[in-house]
Amino acid sequence: MKRSILTGLLVAAVTLGASAFEVYQVTNPSILSEYGGLQVFKISRNGRYVVGTTYTQYPAIIDVESPDYEYKFFGPEQGGKVGDGDESGQFLGVSDTGVAVGTDANGAIMVDMEGHFTVIQPQTPKYELCSMTDINADGSIAVGYRGGWYDSQPFVYENGVITPLPVPSDIEAGTFKVLGCRPLAISGDGSVIVGFLVSSPSKDPMILWKRQENGSYEYVDVWSRYYEPVHGLVAIKNEQTGDYDYRLEKGPNPWCWFQPASLTPDGSTVAMYVQNNESNDQVPPTQVAYFDTETLELQVVPLSEIPLFRENSYIYQLNSIADDKTIAGIAGSLNMGVTPYVYKYGESPKYINDVYKDDKFLLGLEDWSYMGFPFFAIGISADANRITGYATVQYDYSDTYSDLAFEGYIIDNAKNLQLNSAVEAIPAAAPSEGLEEYYTIDGVKVDRPDKGIYIVRGSDGTSRKVVVR
């Protein structure tokens, strides 16, 4: 392992100056040594819990703020099950209280930090594909789906009861066939759910549900206003030459791809992928868009404003979005290596290793991405103060066996994406004062620090970061 974890303290302190942040390793050593590390899939809205799956396909949840990195691992002895084929155990959502939801060969599952393992929807011949996909902040409402490959039935799980979410019929959808629906995310207060329609053609257009006063959910029609699937090529005969030209048959709505990627924790905004239906390209360029769940207005970001995405034509992903619209994702090629980035609307996207360029731990993960092994940014906390992800690395995790493993990480104080530290706004202490002064990460002076991370200004004008527990 590249670093040991010492009683939960942040293990890679970076010298204050142009940037102030901490990078620490998520993976508990006992998980890494036996099961190949943790592939991180989600961070809780308050940034306390991370969840994912081990290299051996068993899910785990870790409290990264506990003194000993307390974790709960759900292998065979705890009820977890790995199925044949592509099925694996993974947690896809976690509450601020440490309740995680996801899927394994049992079906749709829910667990907590007490070690309770609950199968919400068992996998059966009728329900071959079952998964919980997200849970709200206090852990009271979770969303998931059940069904087959072409029949996904979305549901809400609340007070121990599964309640189906309404899905539009083919007639209501209009220009495409509805084969089911899957929820993607739920807001922290449970008032908004975003998902996508499993459709033909398979472009996964967005669907939105909103909670009513009686506690039920109703879907909001957003696709008929924006989405128009391309219906195929139409042959047009050239009367002079006798040859045929081809053009795409198009509909009246502006976007032929209208797929949600992530929801802000407060439920106000969906980060989306869109493609222009008016483009003459058979494969129009994919653009980033923000969808306001209250006004139902779409704000599309011109590709000219985000050159990092334009230049990386292979792939980019919008993995998660904070309340201030900061996005954490990846850009690059899955064959040649991908690099995590952060992007906030109105600013230029930045590769994580360009922002946090002094951290040797992240640089080590970057080296692996250049070798063709993925390096991801997956989750971001609600306040954009923590980014989490993982990389694929090589590790000897037994006396007799060496193979690939996952290395999870968290970047703390991710608000400093501009490389401007709050330290710069703190006035230098006069040498005659002879006392240390404490400031928050945001540069606010405090007389008596509580638990948290603080910047200490010494009487000689030097600064350092401390963790108060």
N, C-alpha and C positions, 0 to 999 in steps of 0.2 A: 504494500500500500504506500502511496506517495506521502501521506502524512498521518500521523496518529491524531486521535481526538482526545484531548485532555479535559475530562470532566465538563464537557459541554462548552468550554470557552471557545471564542472565535480563534481559529488556528492560523490565520494568515494575515496578520496585521500589516497594513501598508502605511509607509511614512506619510504624514500629513504634508500637504503642499498644494500642488495643482489639483489633486483629487483626494477625497477622503472617503474610504469605504473599507469594508471587510469582505473577504471571501473565505467561506468555510465549507468543509466537506460534509455532505449530508449523510453518507453511508456509515452506519454503525459498523465497526470492525467485525463483529461477530456475524453480521449478515454478509459482508463482503467475503469473509474467509470461507464460509460454507456454501453460500448460494449465489455468488457472483455479483454482488453489489446491487444497487437500486437504480432502476430506470425510472426517473421521476416523471410523473404525469401531471401533477397538480399541486399547487400550494394553496393553503386556506386564505380566505380574504384578509385575515389579520396577520398573515405571514408566519403563523406559529407551527403549522403542521404541513408536512409534505408526504405525498403518497405516490405509489407506483408499483412496479413489479421487479422481481429479481431476475437475474439472467436465466435462472432455472424456472421462471414463469410462475412464481408464487408472489402474491401481493403483500405489501408491508406499509405501515404508517409510522412516522417518526415525529416526535415532539422535539423540534430543534431548539426550543428554549428551555428544556428541562436540564438540570445540572448534569445528568448522565446520558443525555441523548436517548431518553426512554423511547423504545419502539415496541410495536406489536407486529409480529410476523405470523402469517397465516398459511403455514405449510400443511402437510397431511395430518399432523398431530393436532392442529388447531381447526381442522375442518376444511381447509383449502384443497382443491382438486385440479389437476391438470388433465385435460382431455386429449384424445388423439387428434392428430392433424394440427390445425392452426390455432386451436383454442388455447388461451393462456389466461392466467389470473392477473387482473390489474384493477387498481382503484382509479376511477376517473373523476371523482369529486370528493371534497372533504370540507366539513363545516368548521367554523371557528371554535367549536367545542370538541373537535377530535373525532367526529363520526364520519366514516368514510364509506363510499358506495362504489360499486364496480361490477365486475363479472369474473366468473371462472367456469370450470366445467360443471359446477353445481347449478348454475343459472345466474340470476341477478342477485347480488349479495350486498349486505350492509354489515359493518363492524364498528367497534369503538375501542377506545384506549383501555377499557377494562378487559378486553379480550373476547367480548361477546361476538359470535359469528352467526348471522341470520341469513338464511336463503329467502329472499323476498318473493322471487318467482322461480320455482324449480324448472330446470330444463326437462322437457318432455317431448314425445314425438310431435305433439301439436305446437309446442313452443321450443323449436330448435335453437333459436337465437334469442337470448334474454340478457339484458344488461341494465343496471342503474347507471345513469350518465352524469348526474350532478345532484347536489343537495344544498339547501339554503344555509344561511349563516348560523342559525341556532340549532340546526339539525332536525327541525320539525317537519320539513317537507322535502321529499326527494322525487326525482323524475327518472323514468326509464322506459324501456320498450320490451315487447315480447312478440314472438311470431316466427315466421320462416324467412327465407331469403327474399321473398317478394310479397310479404305481408307483415309489415312491422306495425304493431299496435302500441301507440304511446300511452303512458299512464302516469298518474301521480300517486305517490305512496305517502299517506298521512294518517296518523293515529292508528297505525297497524292495518290500514285498509288500502287496497289497490283500487283506484278509480280511473277508468279509461278517459283519456282526453279526446275531445271531439276532433274529427278529421273530415275535411270536405269531400264530397262525392265527385265523381268524374264530371258531372254536369256543372257543379259549382266551380270546379277548377277550370273548366272551359277547354283550353287548347292542349291539354295533356292528360294522360291517364294516371290516376293516383293508385299506387301500389302499397301505400302505407305511409307511415310517418315516424320520425325519430326525434325526441327532444335532444337538444344539444347542451343547454345551460339554463339555470334558473337564477333569478336575481336574489340578492341577499335577504330581502324581506319576503320573497316568495310571490311577489305580485306579477312578475313577468317571466314567461318561459319562451325561449326561442328554440326552434328546431328546423327540420327540413322535411319536405315531402319526398318520399321514395317514389319516383315518377318514371314514366316513359315518354320522351327520351330522358335518360338518367342524368339530369343536371342539378338535382337536389335543390329546388327553389325553396326559399325561406318561408316558414310559417311562424306566426306569433300567437301566443295565448296570453290572455290577461285575466287576472283573478277578479271575480265579481263580488259584490257586497255579501252575497249569500255563501261565499267560499268556493263556488264552482269556477271553472275556467271556460272561457269562450275564445275561439280562434278569431284572429283578425285577418281579413283578406288583404294581403299586401302584394301577392303575385299578379293579380289581374291589372294592377296599376303599373307594374314595372316589368314583369317577366313575360317573355314571348319566346318559346323554344324555336330553334331553327328547324324547319320541317323537311329539309333535304335539298338536294340539287335538282334544278329544273333544266331540262335540255331545251335550248332554243336554236332552231335551224337557221343557218345563214343561207338565204335564198340565192345569193350570188355564187357562193362556193359549194353549197350543198353540205358543208360541214356543220357540226353542232357546237355551239358554245354552251357553257353551263353557268348558272348563277344560283345563289342560295335563295330559296323561298323564305320570305320573312313575314313577320306579323307586325302589328301596329305598335307594340310596346317597345321601349328603348333597349332592354337588356336581354340577351339570350343566355346569360349565365347570371344567376342571382342567388348565390350560396352564402349562408352565414358561416363565420369562422369562430367568433367568440363574442361574449356578452360582458359588458362592464358589470362589476359587482352591484352597483346601484340600479342596474336594469335600464338605464337611460339610453344606451347606445350599443348597437351591434356592429362589430367589424366584419366586413364582407368582401367577397370576391365578386366582381361583375365583369361582363364582357359586352361590348357594344353590339346591339342587333343591327345597327346601320352600317357596320364596317363591311367593306368589300372583301376582307380577308376570310378565307374559309375557317381559319382559326384566329379570331380576333385577339388582340392582346388582353391579358387579364389585368384589371385595375383594382386598386384598393378603394373601398367606400365605407362611409359611416352612415348607419341608419338610425334615425331618431325614433325610439319606440313610442314616444308621446305624440309627436306631430306627424309621424309616418313619412318624414321627408328624408330623401337620400342625398348625401353629399359625396360626390365622387372626386377622388384626388387625381389630378392629371399626372400622367406618367412623367411629364417633363419636370415635375416638382420632386420626384423621388428617383433620382438617377440610379441609386443602388439597386432598386428593383428592376429598372429598365435594362441595366447592364447585365444583370444576372437573369438571363432569359430562360435558364433551365427550370428553376423552381424558386418560389418563396412562400412561406407559410406565416399566417397570422395566428399564432398559437394561443395568445391570451392578451387581454386588454384591461388596463387599470381604469379607475374612475375618471382620471384626467386624460384619457384616451392614449396613454402610452402603451405601445404594443411591443410584446416580446415575441420573436419568431426566428426563423432561419431563412437564409438565402444561399443559393449556390446550386450544386448538382449532387444528387444522392450517389452518383457513380464516382464523381471526382472529389467529393467532400463538401460539406455544408458548414456554414459559419453562422452563429447566432448574432442577432442584431436587436437594437431597440429603436423604436420610431415613435415620435409624437407629432401629431398633426401640426403643420406649420413650421416644422423643423426638418432638418436633414436626417435620414436614417443613419445610424452609426453601428458598425460592427462592435460587438462587446469587447473584443480584444484590442480595438483601437481606443475605446473609452478607458478600459482598465488595463492599459498596456504594461503596467509595471508588475503585475501579479504573475509570479512564476507558475503557480498552480494552473491558472487559466491558459498560460502559454503552453504548458505541457499538454493540455487537452487539445489546444489548437494544432499542435504538431500531429496528433492522431487524425484530425479531420483532413489534413493535407494528404494523409496516407489512404484516404478513402473511407475512413470510419466516421460515422456521424458524430457531430458535436452540436447539441441542441440547446436552445432556450425555450422552455416549455411554459412556465408559470410566472405570474407577476401578482404581487399583493394588491389590494384595493388602492392603497396610497402610493403605489409604484415605488415603494421603498425597499422591496426585496424582489429579486429575480432568481428563479431557480431553473435548473436544467440538468442535463447529464451528458456524458460522452462515453463512447465505447473505447475501452482501453484493454491492453493485455495485462494479465495478472496471474501470478502463481497462487491460486487460492486453495491448494492442498499440497501435501508432501509429494504426491505422485502425479498431479494433474495440472496442466497449465493451459489456459485458453483465454478467450475474450471475457471481459466482465464489464459492468457498468460502474461509472464513477459519477455520483450525484454531487451537485454543488449549489450553494446559495451565495449570491452577491447581496450584501447588505448596504443600505443607503444608496439605492439605485436612482434616487432623485438627482444625484449629481451627474447627469448625463452630459452636461456641457463642460465637464472638467472644472467647474467652478465650485470650490468648497466653501462651506459656510465659514471656515476658518478665516478666509480673506476679509470677511465683514466684521471680525472680532477685533476690537482695538488692542493694540499691543500694551501689555502691562508695564507700568513704570518700574524700573529696577529697584526703586526705593520701597515699593510696596511690600516685598518679601513674602507675599501670600499667593497661593494658587487660586485661580478662579475657574468655575465650572460653567460650561455652555452646552446647550443642546446641539444636536447635529444641525439644526436650522439657525444656529447662531444666537440663541436667546440665553441670556445669563440667568443662572439659577443660584439661589443661596444655599440650598440643601438638596443635593441630587437624590432622586429616587432610583428605583431599578431602571436600568436602560444603558444606553451608550452615550458617553459625554466626551466633549473636548476639554482638556485641561490646559489652561494657559499659565505657564510658570512666570515667576518674577523676572526671569532672565529673557523673557520674550519667546521662549520655545513653546511648542505645542505637542500634545500627545493625546491619543485616544484611549479611554478606559471603559471597561464594562463594569457597571455597578449591579450586583446581584443581591 
